[in-house]
């Protein structure tokens, strides 16, 4: 199974960015998927989860600003980042909610003016 995160880059505070995660080698339609992030010098933390039925859950730091979604037909998971803050700067990864897959390379998000 391969996890390919993309869509990262430099974004200004208050802007928006959409991350995408393409999963190959396994169908994700019956799996809860999640986004995680790792800031420099810190451990990897959970950001958001979407269940197979579309129920979402968010960490307190991103609730109301980020939106996780999925397209099972494309085997993809997305993270819409609205009004990002400098503290959202991190490498973002996707995986199953129970970390079933090996980590992909992630996508770097830098929030700075």
N, CA, C and O atoms as a DFTB+ gen file, in Angstrom:
452 C
 N C O
     1  1       0.845      -1.188       0.000
     2  2       0.000       0.000       0.000
     3  2       0.885       1.244       0.000
     4  3       1.868       1.332       0.735
     5  1       0.507       2.199      -0.845
     6  2       1.254       3.463      -0.897
     7  2       0.334       4.631      -0.589
     8  3      -0.802       4.691      -1.060
     9  1       0.845       5.556       0.207
    10  2       0.113       6.768       0.563
    11  2       0.863       7.954      -0.021
    12  3       2.020       8.192       0.325
    13  1       0.210       8.694      -0.901
    14  2       0.858       9.817      -1.581
    15  2       0.125      11.104      -1.209
    16  3      -0.940      11.397      -1.752
    17  1       0.694      11.862      -0.290
    18  2       0.111      13.148       0.096
    19  2       0.660      14.247      -0.808
    20  3       1.834      14.225      -1.179
    21  1      -0.187      15.203      -1.157
    22  2       0.235      16.306      -2.018
    23  2      -0.603      17.547      -1.718
    24  3      -1.569      17.494      -0.957
    25  1      -0.215      18.661      -2.328
    26  2      -0.981      19.894      -2.178
    27  2      -0.407      20.878      -1.192
    28  3      -0.943      21.975      -1.036
    29  1       0.675      20.516      -0.517
    30  2       1.278      21.420       0.444
    31  2       2.001      22.570      -0.235
    32  3       2.110      22.622      -1.460
    33  1       2.491      23.485       0.581
    34  2       3.222      24.633       0.059
    35  2       3.239      25.746       1.073
    36  3       2.967      25.543       2.257
    37  1       3.567      26.934       0.585
    38  2       3.601      28.121       1.427
    39  2       2.247      28.830       1.331
    40  3       1.763      29.108       0.234
    41  1       1.654      29.114       2.464
    42  2       0.359      29.796       2.493
    43  2       0.410      30.882       3.566
    44  3       1.033      30.716       4.614
    45  1      -0.252      31.979       3.279
    46  2      -0.290      33.070       4.251
    47  2      -1.327      32.789       5.336
    48  3      -2.334      32.126       5.085
    49  1      -1.079      33.291       6.532
    50  2      -2.107      33.164       7.577
    51  2      -3.434      33.738       7.072
    52  3      -3.470      34.817       6.482
    53  1      -4.511      33.010       7.311
    54  2      -5.816      33.452       6.842
    55  2      -6.155      33.017       5.437
    56  3      -7.267      33.254       4.966
    57  1      -5.214      32.384       4.759
    58  2      -5.465      31.898       3.409
    59  2      -6.169      30.546       3.433
    60  3      -6.917      30.244       4.363
    61  1      -5.929      29.739       2.411
    62  2      -6.505      28.395       2.369
    63  2      -5.616      27.485       1.538
    64  3      -4.853      27.935       0.684
    65  1      -5.735      26.207       1.810
    66  2      -4.935      25.204       1.121
    67  2      -5.705      23.892       1.176
    68  3      -6.371      23.595       2.168
    69  1      -5.610      23.113       0.113
    70  2      -6.285      21.816       0.083
    71  2      -5.260      20.722      -0.127
    72  3      -4.565      20.698      -1.143
    73  1      -5.166      19.825       0.825
    74  2      -4.278      18.679       0.721
    75  2      -5.043      17.475       0.179
    76  3      -6.242      17.321       0.407
    77  1      -4.321      16.634      -0.539
    78  2      -4.908      15.438      -1.111
    79  2      -4.042      14.236      -0.749
    80  3      -2.818      14.345      -0.670
    81  1      -4.674      13.104      -0.531
    82  2      -3.945      11.869      -0.258
    83  2      -4.483      10.786      -1.167
    84  3      -5.650      10.407      -1.076
    85  1      -3.631      10.292      -2.037
    86  2      -3.992       9.197      -2.934
    87  2      -3.496       7.890      -2.341
    88  3      -2.326       7.766      -1.978
    89  1      -4.386       6.925      -2.247
    90  2      -4.049       5.614      -1.689
    91  2      -4.050       4.595      -2.823
    92  3      -5.023       4.494      -3.571
    93  1      -2.982       3.857      -2.948
    94  2      -2.906       2.799      -3.959
    95  2      -2.552       1.492      -3.281
    96  3      -1.814       1.468      -2.296
    97  1      -3.086       0.401      -3.820
    98  2      -2.795      -0.914      -3.283
    99  2      -3.825      -1.449      -2.312
   100  3      -3.760      -2.610      -1.909
   101  1      -4.780      -0.607      -1.933
   102  2      -5.837      -1.044      -1.027
   103  2      -7.035      -0.123      -1.189
   104  3      -6.877       1.091      -1.320
   105  1      -8.226      -0.693      -1.179
   106  2      -9.449       0.114      -1.254
   107  2      -9.765       0.663       0.124
   108  3      -9.706      -0.064       1.115
   109  1     -10.102       1.955       0.189
   110  2     -10.299       2.573       1.498
   111  2     -11.769       2.788       1.842
   112  3     -12.082       3.352       2.891
   113  1     -12.671       2.346       0.972
   114  2     -14.086       2.687       1.159
   115  2     -14.656       2.202       2.487
   116  3     -15.593       2.811       3.003
   117  1     -14.122       1.133       3.051
   118  2     -14.652       0.604       4.317
   119  2     -13.758       0.934       5.505
   120  3     -13.902       0.353       6.581
   121  1     -12.838       1.865       5.304
   122  2     -11.811       2.172       6.316
   123  2     -11.923       3.607       6.793
   124  3     -12.115       4.520       5.990
   125  1     -11.806       3.809       8.084
   126  2     -11.690       5.170       8.617
   127  2     -10.303       5.699       8.287
   128  3      -9.295       5.042       8.550
   129  1     -10.263       6.880       7.716
   130  2      -8.998       7.490       7.321
   131  2      -8.738       8.747       8.147
   132  3      -9.661       9.349       8.697
   133  1      -7.472       9.128       8.221
   134  2      -7.130      10.266       9.072
   135  2      -5.952      11.037       8.493
   136  3      -5.177      10.524       7.687
   137  1      -5.847      12.276       8.929
   138  2      -4.674      13.106       8.662
   139  2      -3.907      13.290       9.968
   140  3      -4.483      13.388      11.051
   141  1      -2.593      13.333       9.820
   142  2      -1.695      13.556      10.932
   143  2      -0.706      14.641      10.516
   144  3      -0.599      14.957       9.331
   145  1       0.014      15.210      11.472
   146  2       1.035      16.187      11.131
   147  2       2.172      16.131      12.125
   148  3       2.006      15.742      13.282
   149  1       3.339      16.535      11.636
   150  2       4.524      16.565      12.480
   151  2       5.238      17.884      12.274
   152  3       5.762      18.165      11.197
   153  1       5.250      18.686      13.318
   154  2       5.963      19.965      13.280
   155  2       7.439      19.719      13.596
   156  3       7.779      18.706      14.208
   157  1       8.315      20.633      13.186
   158  2       9.749      20.458      13.451
   159  2      10.031      20.249      14.930
   160  3       9.592      21.031      15.773
   161  1      10.764      19.191      15.237
   162  2      11.153      18.929      16.612
   163  2      10.075      18.371      17.499
   164  3      10.269      18.246      18.709
   165  1       8.930      18.031      16.915
   166  2       7.808      17.521      17.716
   167  2       7.368      16.153      17.220
   168  3       7.756      15.722      16.133
   169  1       6.569      15.483      18.009
   170  2       6.067      14.174      17.605
   171  2       4.938      14.342      16.584
   172  3       4.378      15.428      16.435
   173  1       4.620      13.266      15.897
   174  2       3.539      13.277      14.937
   175  2       2.205      13.234      15.693
   176  3       2.006      12.400      16.576
   177  1       1.317      14.128      15.337
   178  2       0.041      14.242      16.034
   179  2      -1.128      13.995      15.081
   180  3      -1.031      14.242      13.879
   181  1      -2.195      13.520      15.625
   182  2      -3.447      13.323      14.884
   183  2      -4.122      14.679      14.631
   184  3      -4.108      15.560      15.491
   185  1      -4.711      14.829      13.441
   186  2      -5.383      16.077      13.077
   187  2      -6.893      15.879      12.934
   188  3      -7.686      16.606      13.533
   189  1      -7.275      14.887      12.134
   190  2      -8.701      14.691      11.851
   191  2      -8.932      13.279      11.334
   192  3      -8.027      12.637      10.800
   193  1     -10.157      12.813      11.503
   194  2     -10.558      11.478      11.051
   195  2     -11.891      11.558      10.323
   196  3     -12.765      12.351      10.672
   197  1     -12.027      10.712       9.295
   198  2     -13.326      10.540       8.639
   199  2     -13.627       9.051       8.574
   200  3     -12.805       8.264       8.103
   201  1     -14.795       8.672       9.044
   202  2     -15.166       7.263       9.047
   203  2     -15.607       6.833       7.647
   204  3     -15.742       7.658       6.744
   205  1     -15.825       5.543       7.486
   206  2     -16.278       5.018       6.201
   207  2     -17.650       5.584       5.813
   208  3     -17.985       5.655       4.630
   209  1     -18.435       5.982       6.812
   210  2     -19.764       6.533       6.547
   211  2     -19.759       8.057       6.470
   212  3     -20.804       8.678       6.273
   213  1     -18.580       8.656       6.625
   214  2     -18.474      10.106       6.472
   215  2     -18.543      10.897       7.757
   216  3     -18.564      12.127       7.714
   217  1     -18.579      10.239       8.888
   218  2     -18.565      10.957      10.165
   219  2     -17.158      11.491      10.415
   220  3     -16.172      10.769      10.270
   221  1     -17.081      12.759      10.791
   222  2     -15.786      13.401      10.965
   223  2     -15.515      13.751      12.424
   224  3     -16.431      13.924      13.228
   225  1     -14.235      13.849      12.733
   226  2     -13.805      14.215      14.077
   227  2     -12.507      14.998      13.934
   228  3     -11.662      14.661      13.104
   229  1     -12.348      16.050      14.748
   230  2     -11.199      16.937      14.612
   231  2     -10.509      17.191      15.938
   232  3     -11.133      17.167      16.999
   233  1      -9.197      17.438      15.855
   234  2      -8.491      17.892      17.017
   235  2      -8.940      19.303      17.377
   236  3      -9.389      20.058      16.514
   237  1      -8.820      19.649      18.635
   238  2      -9.297      20.953      19.095
   239  2      -8.603      22.108      18.387
   240  3      -9.210      23.156      18.165
   241  1      -7.344      21.925      18.034
   242  2      -6.574      23.025      17.455
   243  2      -7.005      23.361      16.023
   244  3      -6.706      24.448      15.530
   245  1      -7.700      22.444      15.357
   246  2      -8.094      22.700      13.959
   247  2      -9.602      22.728      13.771
   248  3     -10.087      23.036      12.683
   249  1     -10.343      22.410      14.821
   250  2     -11.809      22.354      14.728
   251  2     -12.360      23.703      14.281
   252  3     -11.992      24.744      14.825
   253  1     -13.238      23.677      13.291
   254  2     -13.825      24.905      12.774
   255  2     -13.016      25.558      11.670
   256  3     -13.496      26.486      11.019
   257  1     -11.794      25.088      11.449
   258  2     -10.937      25.673      10.401
   259  2     -10.606      24.673       9.310
   260  3     -10.509      25.046       8.141
   261  1     -10.430      23.410       9.668
   262  2     -10.066      22.370       8.709
   263  2     -11.274      21.474       8.460
   264  3     -12.125      21.295       9.331
   265  1     -11.330      20.914       7.246
   266  2     -12.396      19.975       6.889
   267  2     -11.804      18.764       6.193
   268  3     -11.118      18.895       5.179
   269  1     -12.068      17.589       6.734
   270  2     -11.618      16.348       6.106
   271  2     -12.766      15.790       5.269
   272  3     -13.932      15.852       5.659
   273  1     -12.409      15.246       4.116
   274  2     -13.421      14.641       3.245
   275  2     -12.789      13.470       2.506
   276  3     -11.580      13.252       2.574
   277  1     -13.630      12.720       1.797
   278  2     -13.106      11.557       1.087
   279  2     -13.875      11.356      -0.213
   280  3     -15.035      11.750      -0.337
   281  1     -13.207      10.736      -1.171
   282  2     -13.823      10.342      -2.437
   283  2     -13.459       8.879      -2.634
   284  3     -12.368       8.561      -3.107
   285  1     -14.369       7.998      -2.273
   286  2     -14.058       6.563      -2.341
   287  2     -13.873       6.090      -3.780
   288  3     -13.104       5.160      -4.027
   289  1     -14.552       6.704      -4.714
   290  2     -14.406       6.308      -6.113
   291  2     -12.981       6.559      -6.605
   292  3     -12.463       5.830      -7.451
   293  1     -12.357       7.613      -6.056
   294  2     -10.981       7.940      -6.445
   295  2      -9.958       7.401      -5.449
   296  3      -8.751       7.549      -5.642
   297  1     -10.452       6.777      -4.385
   298  2      -9.557       6.267      -3.339
   299  2      -8.673       7.377      -2.768
   300  3      -7.469       7.205      -2.581
   301  1      -9.301       8.510      -2.498
   302  2      -8.577       9.685      -2.015
   303  2      -9.218      10.267      -0.764
   304  3     -10.418      10.128      -0.526
   305  1      -8.382      10.919       0.019
   306  2      -8.827      11.648       1.199
   307  2      -8.281      13.066       1.071
   308  3      -7.182      13.273       0.556
   309  1      -9.063      14.045       1.548
   310  2      -8.671      15.439       1.406
   311  2      -8.682      16.146       2.764
   312  3      -9.365      15.729       3.699
   313  1      -7.906      17.226       2.840
   314  2      -7.945      18.088       4.012
   315  2      -7.983      19.531       3.526
   316  3      -7.000      20.045       2.991
   317  1      -9.111      20.168       3.714
   318  2      -9.243      21.579       3.382
   319  2      -8.820      22.396       4.591
   320  3      -9.397      22.279       5.672
   321  1      -7.801      23.226       4.389
   322  2      -7.260      24.039       5.469
   323  2      -7.672      25.493       5.241
   324  3      -7.167      26.148       4.329
   325  1      -8.569      25.986       6.052
   326  2      -8.980      27.383       5.967
   327  2      -8.427      28.174       7.156
   328  3      -8.248      27.636       8.249
   329  1      -8.169      29.424       6.926
   330  2      -7.578      30.314       7.934
   331  2      -6.459      29.628       8.712
   332  3      -6.503      29.564       9.940
   333  1      -5.450      29.113       7.992
   334  2      -4.341      28.466       8.698
   335  2      -3.560      29.469       9.534
   336  3      -3.566      30.670       9.262
   337  1      -2.890      28.953      10.550
   338  2      -2.082      29.756      11.451
   339  2      -0.638      29.284      11.365
   340  3      -0.384      28.157      10.941
   341  1       0.309      30.125      11.759
   342  2       1.722      29.698      11.728
   343  2       1.963      28.385      12.488
   344  3       2.834      27.601      12.113
   345  1       1.208      28.155      13.532
   346  2       1.387      26.914      14.298
   347  2       0.870      25.674      13.569
   348  3       1.046      24.558      14.058
   349  1       0.244      25.849      12.425
   350  2      -0.159      24.716      11.584
   351  2       0.977      24.250      10.678
   352  3       0.839      23.255       9.966
   353  1       2.090      24.962      10.704
   354  2       3.250      24.573       9.896
   355  2       3.741      23.196      10.328
   356  3       4.054      22.973      11.497
   357  1       3.804      22.274       9.364
   358  2       4.175      20.889       9.668
   359  2       4.225      20.100       8.364
   360  3       3.826      20.582       7.304
   361  1       4.719      18.891       8.475
   362  2       4.571      17.917       7.386
   363  2       3.271      17.157       7.667
   364  3       3.068      16.645       8.768
   365  1       2.406      17.091       6.671
   366  2       1.108      16.447       6.828
   367  2       1.113      15.081       6.147
   368  3       1.601      14.918       5.029
   369  1       0.560      14.118       6.854
   370  2       0.496      12.734       6.388
   371  2      -0.934      12.218       6.485
   372  3      -1.726      12.691       7.300
   373  1      -1.250      11.244       5.643
   374  2      -2.521      10.538       5.813
   375  2      -2.217       9.077       6.155
   376  3      -1.130       8.570       5.876
   377  1      -3.184       8.430       6.752
   378  2      -3.082       7.023       7.090
   379  2      -4.460       6.562       7.528
   380  3      -5.383       7.372       7.612
   381  1      -4.614       5.295       7.804
   382  2      -5.864       4.841       8.396
   383  2      -5.942       5.351       9.831
   384  3      -4.939       5.778      10.403
   385  1      -7.133       5.303      10.401
   386  2      -7.294       5.798      11.767
   387  2      -6.535       4.932      12.777
   388  3      -6.188       5.401      13.860
   389  1      -6.280       3.678      12.426
   390  2      -5.526       2.807      13.335
   391  2      -4.122       2.535      12.822
   392  3      -3.475       1.571      13.231
   393  1      -3.659       3.391      11.922
   394  2      -2.268       3.347      11.426
   395  2      -1.918       1.982      10.820
   396  3      -0.873       1.403      11.118
   397  1      -2.810       1.486       9.969
   398  2      -2.596       0.165       9.366
   399  2      -1.511       0.171       8.307
   400  3      -0.851      -0.842       8.075
   401  1      -1.327       1.332       7.657
   402  2      -0.409       1.382       6.529
   403  2       0.931       1.983       6.933
   404  3       1.025       2.701       7.929
   405  1       1.956       1.688       6.161
   406  2       3.241       2.348       6.361
   407  2       3.110       3.810       5.951
   408  3       2.350       4.139       5.040
   409  1       3.849       4.682       6.622
   410  2       3.749       6.103       6.331
   411  2       4.289       6.424       4.945
   412  3       5.287       5.850       4.510
   413  1       3.621       7.345       4.253
   414  2       4.151       7.901       3.018
   415  2       5.100       9.036       3.353
   416  3       5.499       9.209       4.504
   417  1       5.460       9.817       2.322
   418  2       6.472      10.855       2.551
   419  2       5.883      12.143       3.091
   420  3       6.636      13.003       3.550
   421  1       4.572      12.313       3.057
   422  2       3.959      13.518       3.579
   423  2       4.104      14.697       2.637
   424  3       4.792      14.627       1.618
   425  1       3.439      15.783       3.005
   426  2       3.530      17.019       2.228
   427  2       3.735      18.185       3.193
   428  3       3.034      18.309       4.197
   429  1       4.708      19.035       2.868
   430  2       5.088      20.136       3.744
   431  2       4.111      21.299       3.595
   432  3       3.818      21.742       2.484
   433  1       3.618      21.782       4.719
   434  2       2.786      22.983       4.751
   435  2       3.492      24.021       5.612
   436  3       3.820      23.763       6.770
   437  1       3.720      25.191       5.038
   438  2       4.340      26.286       5.764
   439  2       3.391      27.472       5.768
   440  3       3.001      27.966       4.711
   441  1       3.024      27.926       6.951
   442  2       2.117      29.063       7.088
   443  2       2.927      30.262       7.562
   444  3       3.404      30.299       8.696
   445  1       3.072      31.229       6.685
   446  2       3.909      32.375       6.993
   447  2       3.545      33.540       6.094
   448  3       3.139      33.354       4.947
   449  1       3.695      34.736       6.626
   450  2       3.466      35.932       5.818
   451  2       4.779      36.425       5.220
   452  3       4.794      37.427       4.505
